[in-house]
């Protein structure tokens, strides 16, 4: 946009005012009238006052001229942007520009503005004088909140009619350096491998400035203020001033010496101008990471240990190493390897995860008689490979001497389990084999002794010195102690070392079968019809021996007694089965013992005469024994069967009669409910009561009044000779006879009679409640009372009827009916 100077017209203070025109064309001329800019041969439409108050600066709309001459064409205003500095101190409101239409000379014009900052939030940042058209800013501006504003100016008459088209006003807030750079993080963490070359990237720090980044106010530059520690150089790192990238600048990073650096970084705006720019700082923590630049080294060149023979999983030596790399990292963790001295693989070296030591462990038992010592060469390395250019140290290899200790080893049987074969039935004392053990301790002079550990049937004997096995009994293949023809025994071989050691061996004897068991007939019992028919008895045999000492079998009937062959016959079916059937047309029902001779096929063959119990019985049409026939076959005749049935009927009749009697007795008991059931009769029982008062409801009464009626003045006294029998009398007790210590048998009866007489005459003898006598029951009662026996005046009453009540009431009859008056 060309910058033009408006020539003065008629002088004035605004002569030579500069402005930027977007519509200026060739041939356009301007004239000034006081502070007004006017287009040549044109009508003044709107004007913009850009001068500070109270001067007014008006901008005319532009004119366009073609080649045929000057011609005016009406266009909208394009107003240059209005720049307003932020953070202005005022005073406010502060005038920015004046808007005026040239029609305000003819009619009154009212001006207004709309847009963000006027009638839209933030509200009332800008205001306008509706009559003069002067626009003001009302408060300080902040570019970081709003960098620009777009407003529209309106001109209407007093009736609200549009006089001019709205014009656009662009207001830009001029940036001031009022914001410091701010780091994204206050602390940055980065890492770099030790031994890194100069120029190795470490990390990037970033600071942002809220000011305008297109101006120096927002252009940030970085620099390093301090580095801690300053070893091996005070400038180990540098930073790119524009990007904030931190890189190494010197060699010599060694984690084993310095593990971490702290770098203070400064960010300054105004392109890093420390005199005018604003600054801020952040901390960069740089960790030197470990690389495997230190090979592990043994603390000594030789190690030693010892191990008892025949031990496994035993640590015999600990190998210590030193590694300056990061502990418990792949660069520090040790890996051990045996490179020589153990061709059979008896040892391995495991790493202790805590101490990093190598534990030499026995994984395969060693034998003192074969190897008394081992010389191992062990190499150590790390899990991670060494860094480039680092070589293994000669101290990464060490020698390990392991001594083997001799211990007393148990004797062992070279052939275990040992199997021998022989025929069963060999006589006692037969030598079977020599079952000897070997003592592995060749360098110890020890004796081995033998004994039996397990001999279930006690068939064997062992020589304690040389282990010779002989039979102590006959070996039987058919015994319960043999399984699958094998008899098994266990023997113990013990030396006399310190401490003694022993080993076991198992001897298995395979017994070859001989024909020593005769066959047995099966079945033992059977039944058959009394008349010959198609049914017959299938018979076979069982033999405890095995092939070839078993079938085929020969079944035959003996010649004695002759009735066997007369009544029975045997038909061969095959080598193992035959049929027994009747030879005659009829055989009386009953049980028959039929002897049968069974012979096996052994060499020599064995035979056995077995008895089969055959039940001969009448059969039905299907050839099955009938029920009566089965009973008859059991050995009972018809008369016996009838007698049994009669006994059963009699027994059932007795049971029925007993049930009828029980039912009748129950019926009589219900019809005579007043009679006392024998089960409820307690007359033969002695009941002892501690207290002879009334029931629970009478416990509050004074029972002494009933027992001592003579104390009451209005009650007549008892007649003499009447005593109470419901309480223990007070007086001297009679003397009972003393039984001699050793009585003569003839005196026992006399002793019993004397004791009985004393008890009958003893008024203090219990029971006291056999008869309750009430001396006084009060007066005025209309009911009768038993007390009339001793209190009424009818002394001539007859009590002889009490004798009919039994011996228990005879004494009462004598007492009251003997002529004594009450």
Buried (B, 14 or more C-beta within 10 A) or exposed (E): EEEBEBEBBEEBEBBEBEBEBEEBEEEBEBBBEEBBBBBBEBEBBBBBBBBEEEBBBBBBBBBBBEEEEBEBEEEBBEBBEBEBEBEBEEEEBBBBBBBBBBBBEEEEBBBBBEBBBBEEEEEEBBBBBEEBBBBBBBBBBBBEEBBBBEBBBBBBBEEEEEBBBBBEBEBBBBBBBBBBBBBEEEEBEBEBBBBBEEEBEBBBBBBEBBBBBEBBBBBBBBBBEEBEEEEEEEEBBBBEBEEBBBBBBBBBBBBEEBEEBEBBBBBBBBBBEEEEBBBBBBBBBBBBBBBBBBBBBBEEEEBEBEBBBBBEEEEBBBBBBEBBBBEEBBBBBBBBEBEEBBEEEBBBBEBBEEEBBBBBBBEEEBBBBEBBEBEBBBBBBBEBEBBEEBEBEEBBBBBBBBEBEBBBBBBBBEEBEBEEEBEBBBEEEEEBBEBBBEBBBEEBEBEBBBEBBEBEBEBBBBBEEEBBBBBBEBBBBBBEBBEEBBBBBBBBBBBEBEEEBBBBBBBEBBBEBBBBBBBBBEEEEBBBBBBBEEBBBEBBBEBBBBEEBBBEBBBBBEEEEEEBBEBBBBEEBEEBBBBBBBBEEEBEBBBBEBBBBBBBBBEEBBEBEBEBEBBBBBBEEEEEBBEBBBBBBEEBEEEEEEEEEEEEEEEEEEEEEEEEEEEEEEEEEEEEEEEEEEEEEEEEEEEEEEEEEEEEEEEEEEEEEBBEBEEEEEBEEBEEEBEBBBEEEEEEEEEEEEEEEEEEEEEEEEBEEBEEEBEEEBBEBEEBBEBEBBBBBEEEEEEEEEBEBBBEEEEEEEBEEBBEEEEEBEBBBEBBBEEBEB
